[in-house]
């Protein structure tokens, strides 16, 4: 008697994004080959033209929702997916394109496009979780390829992914980095940012840009006070908290606090 076994099917989807997170999955190379033995890559336009129809056991989604069509499309993806994982700052917090949430989109399109009347877009860029249920979010701009492989492996094995939620400072200590804000007075968002990048920027004597979003016990208010003591202005603080994760609540609240202060013409930010 023979026993037929099947491997979990995985689909990879793209919404409004730069493709960087999908490329990091392809850049995993040897690790990806091991993952491919445990799952069936059933739908992945970035990597192959061989497609299998759904439903799929796991769907991995890159990108934010920026058009009316994408709202309907993500609902369909959710319907045909057993588990849905979002990857990258765009999918988890709206991404850099969420800067439109603080601006006039019609004004932007009039500058960029010769015929803006043909552009069908939303006023905002929003994370996938605002539209459908998400089973797991993997942060980063882009995501770390090893974390991505860990997430896919975990769901294929029916377990919870082992992804850290502590700050980039822990990674700096492990790497033996000298703290750039303490030693050099360089503004750095590492203390309020979730680990995952391997402390790339501080390893090259640059401050952290918070591309992995807020860590689990952040103090954005206190961090901002410290950065302003290092010389950052209210305008610079607003930009710092909006760069990659503009719609993430802790960062959004802090950026709005500084924006209000700037509009009031004050460099001293009220609590």
Secondary structure, DSSP 8 states (H G I E B T S, - for coil): -------EEEEEEE-BS-SHHHHHHHTTTHHHHHHHHHEEEEE-TTT-S----S-EEEEEEESBB-SHHHHHHHHHHHHTEEEEEEEHHHHHH--GGGGGGGS-HHHHHHHH-TTGGG----S--B-GGGTS--SEEE--SS--HHHHHHHHHHHHHTS------SBHHHHHHHHT---HHHHH-----GGGBBS-S-SHHHHTT-----TT-B-TT--HHHHHHHHHHTT--HHHHHHHHHSS-TTSHHHHHHHHHHHHHHHTT-SS---
